[in-house]
Amino acid sequence: VQLQASGGGLVQTGGSLRLSCAASGRTFSRTFMNYPMGWFRQAPGKEREFVASISWRGDYTAYADSVKERFTISRNNAENTVSLQMNNLKPEDTAVYYCAAPSAKGWPNTTPQKEGMYSYWGQGTLVTVSS
């Protein structure tokens, strides 16, 4: 399983960014639509934390309280991608953002939020929000 995140950058407070994650792998690329996906972030000096997750078909989502109403997770199963639209960004959103995939498929409505439920991680993309 390979996860390639992109889209990070420098943005001013109140701005927007869209992160994308492309999933690949000989088996995973064929079964991507049967796995929930998640985004996590790690700010400098802090532990990695959950941001958002999405179910197999994208009809169920979960968000950290700190990003609700500002971030939107989505997926395109035809292209094996998952995205994170981030609006009204704040300096406290500054972090390296990681997309992640679990080793277990779970149920169609599963939106895992615990880091320990994810086995595969992208390399991370840095988001910096200036004040």
C-alpha positions in Angstrom: 0.0 0.0 0.0 1.4 3.4 -1.0 -0.2 6.7 -0.1 1.0 9.9 -1.6 -0.2 13.1 -0.1 0.0 16.5 -1.8 -1.4 20.0 -1.7 0.2 21.5 1.4 1.7 24.9 1.4 1.7 28.4 3.1 -1.5 30.2 3.4 -2.8 33.2 5.4 -5.3 33.0 8.2 -8.8 32.6 6.7 -7.5 31.0 3.5 -8.1 27.6 2.0 -6.2 24.6 0.9 -7.1 21.3 -0.6 -5.1 18.2 0.2 -5.1 15.1 -1.9 -4.0 11.6 -1.3 -3.5 9.1 -4.0 -3.6 5.4 -3.0 -1.8 2.7 -4.9 -0.6 -0.8 -4.6 -1.2 -4.0 -6.5 -4.0 -5.2 -4.3 -5.1 -2.1 -2.6 -5.7 -0.2 -5.8 -8.4 -2.8 -6.7 -10.0 -2.8 -3.2 -9.7 0.9 -2.3 -13.4 1.3 -2.4 -13.8 -1.2 0.5 -11.6 0.6 3.0 -12.4 3.7 5.0 -9.7 6.4 4.9 -8.5 9.0 7.3 -6.5 12.2 7.7 -4.4 13.0 10.7 -2.0 15.8 11.5 1.0 16.5 13.7 1.8 20.0 14.9 5.4 20.9 16.0 6.0 19.5 19.5 2.7 17.7 19.6 1.4 14.2 19.1 -0.3 13.2 15.9 -4.1 13.7 16.1 -7.2 12.7 14.2 -8.6 15.2 11.7 -11.2 13.4 9.6 -12.3 10.0 8.2 -14.6 8.7 5.6 -16.5 5.5 5.0 -16.2 3.2 1.9 -18.6 5.0 -0.3 -18.1 8.4 1.3 -21.6 8.5 2.8 -20.4 8.6 6.4 -17.8 11.0 7.7 -16.3 12.0 11.0 -14.4 15.1 12.1 -12.4 16.3 15.0 -14.3 19.0 16.9 -11.5 21.5 16.1 -12.1 21.3 12.3 -15.9 20.7 12.1 -17.7 23.2 9.8 -14.3 24.2 8.3 -12.9 21.0 6.8 -14.5 18.5 4.4 -13.2 15.0 3.6 -14.2 13.4 0.3 -13.1 10.5 -1.9 -13.2 9.4 -5.5 -13.2 5.6 -5.6 -12.8 5.6 -9.4 -9.5 7.4 -9.0 -8.4 5.9 -5.7 -8.1 9.3 -4.1 -9.2 11.0 -0.9 -9.2 14.7 -0.4 -9.4 17.2 2.5 -10.8 20.6 1.7 -9.7 23.0 4.4 -11.4 26.4 4.7 -11.1 29.3 7.1 -7.7 28.1 8.1 -6.2 29.2 11.5 -2.6 29.3 12.7 -3.4 26.3 15.0 -4.0 24.2 11.9 -0.3 24.4 11.1 0.9 20.9 11.0 2.1 18.0 8.8 -1.0 16.3 7.4 -1.0 12.6 6.8 -3.5 10.4 5.0 -3.9 6.9 6.3 -5.5 3.6 5.5 -6.5 0.9 7.9 -5.5 -2.8 7.6 -9.1 -3.9 8.3 -12.0 -3.0 6.0 -14.5 -2.8 8.8 -18.1 -2.2 7.9 -19.5 0.0 5.1 -20.4 2.8 7.5 -17.1 2.7 9.5 -15.2 5.9 10.0 -12.3 5.0 12.3 -10.9 7.8 14.4 -8.2 6.1 16.5 -4.6 6.2 15.2 -4.1 2.6 16.2 -6.7 1.4 13.7 -4.6 2.6 10.8 -1.6 0.6 9.4 -0.6 2.5 6.3 0.6 6.2 6.2 1.5 8.6 3.6 4.7 10.7 3.8 2.8 13.8 5.0 2.4 17.2 3.5 3.1 20.4 5.4 0.5 23.1 5.9 1.6 26.4 7.4 -1.0 29.0 8.3 0.4 32.5 8.9 -1.2 35.0 11.2 
